[in-house]
Amino acid sequence: MERPLFRRLGAAGDDAGPTIYFNGRPIEARLGDSVAAALLAAGVSEFRETAISVAARGPFCMTGACFDCLLRIDGEDNRQSCMIPVRDGMQIEAMVGIRPVDGDA
């Protein structure tokens, strides 16, 4: 992980937030964070790779319009991480390689 591109504003407070796991690594989040926001705050900027060029992609719009923040969340592929609130124990994985389309064997 590199130095985070973003930093949080204001105090974190005394309440322990949920712990999520990105590729097995524990990350402390804050209540109310989206998965994408929690990962960005922890210094994670590469969420997936494109299928053809294998270029790294990460969140862009944070509004659910661009689909650059897709992750595998709790075993479900292609989830828009900017639209999903964190909850304790979430298992999150980067999306790597070509993903099957419904109906593919």
Sequence and secondary structure as in RCSB ss.txt:
>XXXX:A:sequence
MERPLFRRLGAAGDDAGPTIYFNGRPIEARLGDSVAAALLAAGVSEFRETAISVAARGPFCMTGACFDCLLRIDG
EDNRQSCMIPVRDGMQIEAMVGIRPVDGDA
>XXXX:A:secstr
  S S    S   SS   EEEETTEEEE  TT BHHHHHHHTT    EE TTT  EE  SSSSSSS TTEEEETT
EEEEEGGGSB  TT EEE B S    TT  
